[in-house]
């Protein structure tokens, strides 16, 4: 695989579909200066690239960190999902029968180190990979790399025995190496894999695979000291920060445009304000008092108005995003009822997916989905193991399965939801549709910033039955052939609990087929294998898929060159300019 030749920015005119309209995105050289104002509801989950997990966080990390591989921001979907060299000079072809990748680092790419700008080296990349399995925080993406890079599993096993203190973790990292990562000189990285992986290049585009400066070993991963002493490699670095209120990004003096082919960094400063409600945020964008959004979903009523008026600042972007109910098969609530596949199947039959689509804004922005993969993921296909007329649910079929499982009078389940955007309304829609099948849902709102980071990812909550079913969303971690990034973190289990496989779900046959898919050599073979994986998982019914979303993006009138960045599913902060 090799990176495409970058399109010249000067004079480039790209077209993109904007809710039925065609707009021209002018990508000519822009006007530097000004402050970009971003509006959001919840704070950034992590500053540390190692542990950043949310799609929205990728936009922050795009601005402050760099990876070996990344993507050009573009309204052209093919350009947007084609990997390109970022810190690496180019995307290399693998050697050694697909098991070895050799990267040359771009010279002039610097850390904003306390002692002054310092070149990013091959050793920094190995340090970043080592930090993935630190016992204090770790990374939700670790499973992608752990069994794939030679020696990383052994390194992580040893690290897991280390006391999670700054001193002990630093000592372990400095005394041990990952045998599959070679650094023959400062600008050369050789990575050896245990097996072929056609999607390995995409994995290296994730912020979690970013290099790390040696200074971070003196701080607890993503702790207060880490954040206060953040060392940037991207064009911006954190300035003033008030948790849950505001974050300022200012220019990184160590960054140079000559060393970065993907970020122009036109604006001087980026101000992010948290705690803004969706209606207020959209009003600020329309009035010109704000420029872009961080994690805000456009409310359906406002969406209808924008589409009716043909507002050309509205754009849809496909991301493979799906929403579903995860089912808690671990707790003993209701005498362990959810461990019975018939009750999980009843939930799949009972839900009214069409009503949820309407609540989301209608078929323009979403569609019912019946498997773990969404449109745009290689392996997605139309199938439905739990059909209902027009996807409106089949309460009678659900009641029959409940009765067969020993619950003829129905069942009561606990469902938390993220108290953000229109998610409370969707939770109520789910509650109403399941009630028709005799399934009573007790709703519990959870603060947006805590929902994943503290509530859902806490195994104690799952074991203790704090929740029975929970609405969650998933966007593939990388662009392109991304089925692995949907399946592996959520639906595989090798004896070690994974962050987003809340119930340690496992289907050995599906896992084996997934491995075949990763090693397959043609798109047709890859798609066929992942399709079988999807059907095997849904036969177990560990989740209730209900919605495949298109992401709606809106911007203020001052924003120019609004080009989406694939991993952030948002206009690229580092390439827009302002015209006030």
C-alpha positions as CSV (number, residue, x, y, z in Angstrom):
1,X,0.0,0.0,0.0
2,X,1.4,3.4,-0.9
3,X,0.1,6.8,-0.1
4,X,-1.6,8.8,-2.8
5,X,0.1,11.8,-4.3
6,X,-1.2,14.8,-2.3
7,X,-3.4,17.2,-4.3
8,X,-2.0,20.7,-4.6
9,X,-3.9,23.0,-2.3
10,X,-3.6,26.0,-4.6
11,X,-6.7,26.4,-6.7
12,X,-8.2,23.0,-5.8
13,X,-12.0,22.9,-6.1
14,X,-13.8,19.8,-4.5
15,X,-17.5,19.0,-4.5
16,X,-19.5,17.5,-1.8
17,X,-23.1,16.5,-1.3
18,X,-24.9,18.7,1.2
19,X,-28.4,17.3,1.8
20,X,-29.3,17.3,-1.8
21,X,-27.4,20.5,-2.7
22,X,-24.0,20.7,-4.4
23,X,-21.5,23.1,-2.9
24,X,-18.0,24.1,-3.9
25,X,-15.4,23.7,-1.1
26,X,-12.7,26.2,-2.0
27,X,-9.4,24.7,-0.8
28,X,-7.1,27.5,-2.0
29,X,-4.5,29.0,0.3
30,X,-6.3,30.6,3.1
31,X,-6.0,33.7,5.4
32,X,-4.0,33.1,8.6
33,X,-5.0,34.5,11.9
34,X,-8.0,34.8,14.2
35,X,-9.6,32.6,16.9
36,X,-11.7,29.6,16.0
37,X,-14.6,29.2,18.5
38,X,-15.7,25.6,19.1
39,X,-18.9,24.8,21.1
40,X,-19.5,21.6,23.0
41,X,-21.5,19.9,25.7
42,X,-19.0,17.6,27.4
43,X,-15.3,18.0,28.2
44,X,-12.5,16.1,26.3
45,X,-12.1,12.6,27.8
46,X,-8.3,12.4,27.6
47,X,-5.4,14.7,26.7
48,X,-3.0,11.7,26.5
49,X,-3.1,10.2,23.0
50,X,-2.4,6.8,24.5
51,X,-5.9,6.7,26.2
52,X,-8.0,9.0,24.0
53,X,-11.1,7.0,23.0
54,X,-13.9,9.2,21.8
55,X,-14.3,10.2,18.1
56,X,-14.7,13.8,19.2
57,X,-11.4,13.7,21.1
58,X,-9.6,12.8,17.8
59,X,-10.2,16.4,16.6
60,X,-8.3,17.8,19.7
61,X,-5.5,15.2,19.2
62,X,-5.3,16.1,15.5
63,X,-4.4,19.6,16.6
64,X,-1.8,18.8,19.3
65,X,-0.3,15.5,18.2
66,X,1.0,13.7,15.2
67,X,1.2,10.1,14.1
68,X,3.3,8.1,11.6
69,X,0.2,7.9,9.3
70,X,-2.8,10.2,9.0
71,X,-5.3,11.5,6.4
72,X,-5.8,14.5,4.3
73,X,-8.9,16.5,5.4
74,X,-11.2,16.5,2.3
75,X,-14.8,16.7,1.1
76,X,-13.8,13.9,-1.4
77,X,-14.5,10.7,0.5
78,X,-11.8,8.7,-1.4
79,X,-9.2,11.3,-0.6
80,X,-10.4,11.5,3.0
81,X,-9.9,7.7,3.8
82,X,-6.6,7.2,2.0
83,X,-3.7,6.9,4.4
84,X,-0.8,9.3,3.9
85,X,2.5,9.9,5.6
86,X,2.4,12.3,8.5
87,X,5.5,11.9,10.7
88,X,6.5,9.2,8.2
89,X,7.9,10.4,4.9
90,X,5.6,8.0,3.0
91,X,3.3,5.0,3.5
92,X,5.7,2.0,2.9
93,X,5.0,-1.3,1.2
94,X,5.5,-4.2,3.6
95,X,8.3,-6.7,3.1
96,X,9.1,-10.1,4.5
97,X,5.9,-11.6,3.1
98,X,3.8,-8.8,4.6
99,X,5.3,-9.1,8.1
100,X,7.7,-6.1,8.2
101,X,7.1,-2.4,7.8
102,X,9.9,0.1,7.6
103,X,9.3,3.8,8.1
104,X,11.5,6.9,7.6
105,X,10.7,9.8,9.9
106,X,10.2,13.3,8.5
107,X,13.0,15.6,9.6
108,X,12.0,19.0,11.1
109,X,9.0,17.4,13.1
110,X,9.6,18.6,16.6
111,X,8.5,18.2,20.2
112,X,7.7,21.4,22.1
113,X,10.0,20.2,24.8
114,X,10.7,22.2,28.0
115,X,14.4,22.6,27.0
116,X,13.4,23.8,23.5
117,X,12.3,22.2,20.2
118,X,13.6,18.6,19.7
119,X,13.4,16.3,16.7
120,X,10.9,13.4,17.1
121,X,12.8,10.2,16.8
122,X,12.3,6.5,16.3
123,X,12.8,5.8,20.0
124,X,9.9,8.2,20.7
125,X,7.6,6.0,18.6
126,X,8.6,2.8,20.5
127,X,8.0,4.7,23.8
128,X,4.5,5.6,22.6
129,X,3.7,2.0,21.9
130,X,5.2,0.9,25.3
131,X,2.8,3.2,27.1
132,X,-0.3,1.6,25.6
133,X,-0.2,-1.1,28.2
134,X,0.7,0.9,31.3
135,X,-1.1,-0.5,34.3
136,X,-2.4,2.9,35.6
137,X,-4.6,3.8,32.6
138,X,-3.7,1.9,29.5
139,X,-5.4,2.2,26.1
140,X,-8.8,1.0,24.8
141,X,-7.0,0.4,21.5
142,X,-4.3,-1.9,22.9
143,X,-5.9,-5.1,21.6
144,X,-5.3,-4.0,18.0
145,X,-1.5,-4.0,18.5
146,X,-0.9,-6.4,21.4
147,X,-0.9,-9.7,19.6
148,X,0.1,-8.2,16.3
149,X,3.5,-6.5,17.0
150,X,6.1,-9.1,17.8
151,X,7.0,-9.1,21.5
152,X,4.4,-6.5,22.6
153,X,2.2,-9.2,24.3
154,X,5.2,-10.2,26.4
155,X,6.1,-6.6,27.2
156,X,2.5,-5.9,28.3
157,X,2.3,-9.1,30.4
158,X,5.3,-7.9,32.3
159,X,4.0,-4.4,32.6
160,X,0.7,-5.7,34.1
161,X,2.7,-6.9,37.2
162,X,4.2,-3.5,37.8
163,X,2.9,-1.3,40.6
164,X,1.0,1.6,38.9
165,X,3.2,4.4,40.2
166,X,5.2,6.9,38.2
167,X,8.5,5.6,39.4
168,X,7.8,1.9,38.9
169,X,6.3,2.4,35.4
170,X,9.2,4.6,34.3
171,X,11.7,2.0,35.5
172,X,9.9,-0.9,33.7
173,X,9.7,1.1,30.4
174,X,13.4,2.1,30.5
175,X,14.5,-1.4,31.4
176,X,12.5,-3.4,28.8
177,X,12.0,-3.3,25.0
178,X,9.4,-4.5,22.5
179,X,11.4,-7.0,20.4
180,X,9.3,-6.4,17.3
181,X,10.2,-2.7,17.1
182,X,13.7,-1.9,15.9
183,X,15.2,1.6,15.9
184,X,18.5,1.2,14.0
185,X,18.9,5.0,13.9
186,X,16.9,8.1,15.0
187,X,14.9,8.3,11.8
188,X,14.2,4.7,11.0
189,X,11.5,2.5,12.5
190,X,11.2,-1.2,11.7
191,X,8.0,-3.0,12.9
192,X,7.8,-6.8,12.7
193,X,4.3,-8.4,12.9
194,X,3.3,-11.9,14.1
195,X,0.9,-12.2,11.1
196,X,-0.1,-10.4,8.0
197,X,-2.5,-7.5,8.7
198,X,-3.8,-5.6,5.7
199,X,-5.2,-3.0,8.1
200,X,-2.0,-2.3,10.1
201,X,-1.3,0.9,8.3
202,X,-4.7,2.2,9.3
203,X,-4.0,1.3,13.0
204,X,-1.0,3.5,12.9
205,X,-3.2,6.5,12.0
206,X,-4.9,6.3,15.4
207,X,-3.8,8.9,18.0
208,X,-3.1,6.0,20.4
209,X,-0.1,5.0,18.2
210,X,1.5,8.4,18.5
211,X,5.1,8.8,19.6
212,X,5.7,10.0,23.1
213,X,8.4,12.3,24.5
214,X,10.6,10.9,27.2
215,X,9.5,13.6,29.7
216,X,6.0,12.1,30.0
217,X,7.5,9.2,32.0
218,X,7.8,11.6,35.0
219,X,4.0,12.0,35.1
220,X,1.0,9.7,35.8
221,X,-0.6,9.0,32.3
222,X,-3.2,11.7,31.6
223,X,-3.0,12.9,35.2
224,X,-3.1,16.6,36.2
225,X,0.7,16.9,36.0
226,X,0.7,15.4,32.5
227,X,-1.9,17.8,31.3
228,X,-0.2,20.8,32.9
229,X,3.1,19.9,31.2
230,X,1.7,18.8,27.9
231,X,4.3,18.4,25.2
232,X,2.8,18.9,21.7
233,X,3.9,17.8,18.3
234,X,1.0,19.2,16.4
235,X,0.6,22.9,15.4
236,X,-1.2,23.7,18.6
237,X,-0.7,23.1,22.3
238,X,-3.0,23.5,25.3
239,X,-3.2,26.9,27.0
240,X,-5.7,27.9,29.6
241,X,-7.9,25.0,30.7
242,X,-10.8,24.9,33.1
243,X,-12.3,21.4,33.3
244,X,-15.9,21.1,32.0
245,X,-15.8,24.8,31.1
246,X,-13.2,25.8,28.6
247,X,-9.9,24.8,26.8
248,X,-7.7,27.1,24.9
249,X,-5.3,25.9,22.2
250,X,-2.5,28.2,21.2
251,X,0.2,27.9,18.6
252,X,3.0,25.4,19.2
253,X,6.3,27.4,18.6
254,X,8.1,24.1,17.8
255,X,5.8,23.2,14.9
256,X,6.7,24.2,11.3
257,X,4.4,24.1,8.3
258,X,7.3,22.7,6.2
259,X,7.4,19.6,8.3
260,X,3.7,18.9,8.1
261,X,2.0,18.0,4.8
262,X,-1.5,17.6,6.3
263,X,-2.1,20.6,8.6
264,X,-1.9,24.2,7.5
265,X,-2.8,25.7,10.9
266,X,-4.3,28.9,9.6
267,X,-6.0,30.1,12.8
268,X,-3.8,31.5,15.7
269,X,-5.9,30.1,18.5
270,X,-8.7,27.6,19.1
271,X,-11.1,28.3,22.0
272,X,-13.4,25.4,23.1
273,X,-16.3,26.1,25.3
274,X,-18.0,23.2,27.1
275,X,-21.4,23.0,28.7
276,X,-23.3,24.5,25.8
277,X,-26.7,23.0,25.0
278,X,-27.5,22.0,21.4
279,X,-30.2,24.7,20.8
280,X,-28.0,27.4,22.1
281,X,-24.9,26.2,20.2
282,X,-26.8,26.2,16.8
283,X,-28.2,29.7,17.6
284,X,-24.6,30.9,18.2
285,X,-23.4,29.4,14.9
286,X,-26.2,31.0,13.0
287,X,-25.6,34.4,14.5
288,X,-21.9,34.2,13.9
289,X,-21.1,34.1,17.7
290,X,-19.6,30.6,17.3
291,X,-17.8,28.8,14.5
292,X,-17.9,25.0,14.8
293,X,-19.3,22.3,17.2
294,X,-17.4,19.7,19.2
295,X,-19.8,17.0,20.2
296,X,-23.2,18.5,19.4
297,X,-26.0,16.7,17.5
298,X,-28.3,19.1,15.6
299,X,-31.8,18.9,17.1
300,X,-34.4,17.5,14.7
301,X,-36.5,20.7,14.7
302,X,-33.5,22.9,13.8
303,X,-32.4,20.3,11.2
304,X,-35.8,20.5,9.5
305,X,-35.5,24.3,9.3
306,X,-32.0,24.2,7.9
307,X,-32.9,21.7,5.2
308,X,-36.1,23.6,4.3
309,X,-34.1,26.8,3.8
310,X,-31.3,25.0,1.8
311,X,-28.6,26.2,4.2
312,X,-25.3,25.4,2.5
313,X,-23.4,25.4,5.7
314,X,-25.0,22.0,6.6
315,X,-23.1,18.9,5.5
316,X,-23.5,15.1,6.0
317,X,-20.6,12.8,6.4
318,X,-20.7,9.0,6.5
319,X,-18.6,7.4,9.3
320,X,-19.9,3.8,9.7
321,X,-21.4,5.0,13.0
322,X,-24.0,2.7,14.6
323,X,-26.1,2.8,17.8
324,X,-27.3,-0.2,19.7
325,X,-28.3,-1.5,23.1
326,X,-25.6,-3.5,24.9
327,X,-27.2,-6.3,26.9
328,X,-25.8,-7.1,30.4
329,X,-25.4,-10.9,30.5
330,X,-23.1,-10.7,33.5
331,X,-25.3,-9.6,36.4
332,X,-27.8,-11.7,38.3
333,X,-30.6,-9.2,38.0
334,X,-34.0,-10.9,37.4
335,X,-32.3,-14.2,38.3
336,X,-29.9,-13.8,35.5
337,X,-32.7,-13.5,32.9
338,X,-30.6,-11.7,30.3
339,X,-28.2,-14.7,30.1
340,X,-31.1,-16.5,28.2
341,X,-30.8,-15.9,24.5
342,X,-34.6,-15.9,24.1
343,X,-34.9,-12.8,26.2
344,X,-32.2,-11.1,24.3
345,X,-34.0,-12.0,21.1
346,X,-37.2,-10.7,22.5
347,X,-35.5,-7.3,22.9
348,X,-34.4,-7.4,19.3
349,X,-38.0,-8.1,18.2
350,X,-39.6,-5.5,20.5
351,X,-37.7,-2.4,19.6
352,X,-39.3,0.2,17.2
353,X,-36.3,1.2,15.1
354,X,-38.3,3.4,12.7
355,X,-39.5,5.6,15.6
356,X,-35.9,6.1,16.7
357,X,-34.9,7.1,13.1
358,X,-37.7,9.7,13.2
359,X,-36.6,10.9,16.6
360,X,-33.1,11.3,15.2
361,X,-34.3,13.4,12.3
362,X,-35.7,11.1,9.7
363,X,-34.2,8.9,6.9
364,X,-32.1,11.8,5.6
365,X,-29.7,11.4,8.6
366,X,-30.2,7.8,9.7
367,X,-31.6,4.3,8.9
368,X,-32.5,1.2,10.8
369,X,-29.6,-1.3,11.2
370,X,-29.7,-5.0,12.0
371,X,-26.1,-6.0,12.6
372,X,-22.9,-4.8,14.3
373,X,-21.5,-3.2,11.1
374,X,-22.9,0.0,9.7
375,X,-23.0,1.3,6.0
376,X,-19.5,2.2,4.8
377,X,-17.8,-0.7,6.6
378,X,-16.5,-3.5,4.4
379,X,-18.6,-6.4,5.6
380,X,-21.9,-4.5,6.1
381,X,-24.8,-6.2,4.3
382,X,-28.5,-6.2,4.5
383,X,-29.8,-9.1,6.7
384,X,-32.2,-9.2,9.6
385,X,-32.5,-12.2,12.0
386,X,-35.3,-10.4,14.0
387,X,-37.6,-8.8,11.4
388,X,-40.7,-6.8,12.1
389,X,-43.1,-5.0,9.7
390,X,-41.4,-1.8,8.5
391,X,-38.9,-2.1,11.4
392,X,-41.6,-0.9,13.9
393,X,-41.1,-3.9,16.2
394,X,-43.1,-7.1,16.8
395,X,-44.4,-6.9,20.4
396,X,-46.3,-10.2,20.1
397,X,-43.3,-12.1,18.9
398,X,-41.3,-10.6,21.8
399,X,-44.0,-11.5,24.3
400,X,-44.0,-15.1,23.1
401,X,-40.3,-15.4,23.6
402,X,-40.5,-13.9,27.1
403,X,-43.2,-16.3,28.1
404,X,-41.2,-19.2,26.6
405,X,-38.2,-18.1,28.8
406,X,-40.4,-18.0,31.9
407,X,-41.5,-14.4,32.0
408,X,-45.1,-14.4,30.8
409,X,-45.9,-11.2,32.8
410,X,-43.0,-9.3,31.3
411,X,-39.7,-8.1,32.9
412,X,-38.3,-4.9,34.3
413,X,-34.9,-3.7,33.2
414,X,-32.6,-0.8,34.2
415,X,-31.4,1.5,31.4
416,X,-29.0,4.4,31.8
417,X,-28.6,7.0,29.1
418,X,-26.3,9.8,28.3
419,X,-28.1,13.1,29.2
420,X,-26.9,14.9,26.0
421,X,-28.4,16.2,22.8
422,X,-31.5,14.2,21.8
423,X,-30.4,11.0,23.7
424,X,-33.0,11.5,26.4
425,X,-35.7,11.6,23.8
426,X,-34.3,8.4,22.1
427,X,-34.2,6.7,25.5
428,X,-37.9,7.5,26.0
429,X,-38.7,6.2,22.5
430,X,-37.0,2.9,23.4
431,X,-38.8,2.8,26.7
432,X,-42.2,3.3,24.9
433,X,-41.6,0.6,22.2
434,X,-40.4,-2.0,24.7
435,X,-43.4,-1.4,27.0
436,X,-45.7,-2.7,24.2
437,X,-44.0,-6.1,24.6
438,X,-44.3,-6.1,28.4
439,X,-40.8,-4.9,29.0
440,X,-40.7,-2.1,31.6
441,X,-37.6,0.2,31.4
442,X,-36.4,2.2,34.4
443,X,-34.4,5.2,33.0
444,X,-31.4,6.7,34.7
445,X,-29.7,9.8,33.3
446,X,-25.9,9.9,33.4
447,X,-23.7,13.0,32.9
448,X,-22.3,13.0,29.3
449,X,-18.6,13.2,30.5
450,X,-19.1,10.3,32.8
451,X,-21.2,7.9,30.8
452,X,-18.4,6.0,29.1
453,X,-15.4,7.1,31.1
454,X,-16.8,6.3,34.5
455,X,-20.1,4.5,34.2
456,X,-20.1,2.0,31.3
457,X,-16.4,1.1,31.4
458,X,-16.5,0.3,35.1
459,X,-16.8,-3.5,35.3
460,X,-18.2,-3.3,38.8
461,X,-21.3,-1.5,37.5
462,X,-21.9,-4.3,35.0
463,X,-21.3,-7.1,37.6
464,X,-23.5,-5.5,40.2
465,X,-26.4,-5.0,37.8
466,X,-26.4,-1.2,37.9
467,X,-27.6,-1.5,34.3
468,X,-29.4,-4.2,32.3
469,X,-29.4,-2.7,28.8
470,X,-27.5,0.5,27.8
471,X,-27.6,2.6,24.6
472,X,-24.1,3.0,23.2
473,X,-22.7,4.1,19.9
474,X,-19.6,3.1,17.9
475,X,-17.8,4.6,15.1
476,X,-15.0,2.6,13.4
477,X,-11.6,3.7,14.8
478,X,-10.1,4.2,11.4
479,X,-11.2,4.9,7.9
480,X,-11.2,2.4,5.1
481,X,-11.4,-1.4,5.8
482,X,-12.4,-0.9,9.4
483,X,-14.5,-4.0,10.4
484,X,-11.8,-5.2,12.8
485,X,-12.1,-1.9,14.7
486,X,-15.8,-2.6,15.3
487,X,-15.6,-6.3,16.0
488,X,-12.4,-6.7,18.0
489,X,-12.8,-4.2,20.9
490,X,-16.5,-5.0,21.4
491,X,-17.1,-8.6,20.6
492,X,-13.9,-10.6,21.3
493,X,-12.5,-11.9,24.6
494,X,-9.2,-13.7,25.2
495,X,-9.3,-13.9,29.0
496,X,-8.5,-10.3,29.6
497,X,-11.4,-7.8,30.0
498,X,-11.5,-5.2,27.3
499,X,-12.8,-1.7,28.0
500,X,-15.7,-1.7,25.5
501,X,-16.7,-5.4,25.6
502,X,-18.7,-4.6,28.7
503,X,-19.8,-8.2,29.2
504,X,-16.7,-10.2,28.0
505,X,-18.8,-11.5,25.1
506,X,-17.1,-14.1,23.0
507,X,-17.9,-16.3,20.0
508,X,-14.9,-18.4,19.1
509,X,-16.2,-19.2,15.6
510,X,-16.7,-15.5,14.8
511,X,-13.3,-14.7,16.2
512,X,-11.7,-17.3,14.0
513,X,-13.5,-15.9,10.9
514,X,-12.5,-12.4,11.9
515,X,-8.8,-13.5,11.8
516,X,-9.3,-15.0,8.4
517,X,-10.9,-11.7,7.3
518,X,-7.9,-9.7,8.5
519,X,-5.5,-11.9,6.5
520,X,-7.7,-12.0,3.4
521,X,-6.2,-10.4,0.3
522,X,-9.2,-9.3,-1.8
523,X,-12.0,-6.9,-0.9
524,X,-14.6,-9.5,-1.9
525,X,-13.2,-12.2,0.4
526,X,-12.8,-9.7,3.2
527,X,-16.5,-8.6,2.8
528,X,-17.8,-12.2,2.7
529,X,-15.9,-13.2,5.9
530,X,-17.0,-10.2,7.9
531,X,-20.6,-10.7,6.7
532,X,-20.5,-14.1,8.3
533,X,-19.0,-12.7,11.5
534,X,-21.9,-10.2,11.7
535,X,-24.5,-13.0,11.4
536,X,-22.8,-15.2,13.9
537,X,-22.7,-12.4,16.5
538,X,-26.3,-11.4,15.9
539,X,-27.5,-15.0,16.4
540,X,-26.2,-14.7,19.9
541,X,-28.0,-11.4,20.3
542,X,-25.5,-9.7,22.7
543,X,-26.7,-6.3,21.4
544,X,-29.8,-4.7,19.8
545,X,-28.6,-2.6,16.9
546,X,-31.1,0.1,16.0
547,X,-29.6,3.0,14.1
548,X,-27.0,3.8,11.5
549,X,-26.2,7.5,11.6
550,X,-24.9,9.9,9.1
551,X,-23.1,12.7,10.9
552,X,-24.5,16.2,10.4
553,X,-22.0,19.0,10.5
554,X,-22.8,22.7,10.7
555,X,-20.6,25.7,10.8
556,X,-20.8,29.4,11.3
557,X,-20.6,31.9,8.4
558,X,-16.9,32.9,9.1
559,X,-15.6,29.4,8.6
560,X,-13.8,28.8,5.2
561,X,-12.3,25.6,3.7
562,X,-14.5,23.3,5.9
563,X,-12.9,19.9,5.0
564,X,-13.8,16.9,7.1
565,X,-11.1,14.9,8.9
566,X,-11.9,11.2,8.7
567,X,-11.0,10.1,12.3
568,X,-12.8,13.1,13.9
569,X,-15.8,13.1,11.6
570,X,-15.8,16.9,11.8
571,X,-14.3,19.8,9.9
572,X,-10.5,19.8,10.4
573,X,-9.6,22.5,13.0
574,X,-6.1,22.6,11.6
575,X,-7.1,23.5,8.0
576,X,-10.0,25.9,8.3
577,X,-9.6,29.7,8.1
578,X,-11.8,32.5,9.1
579,X,-13.4,35.3,7.1
580,X,-15.1,37.7,9.5
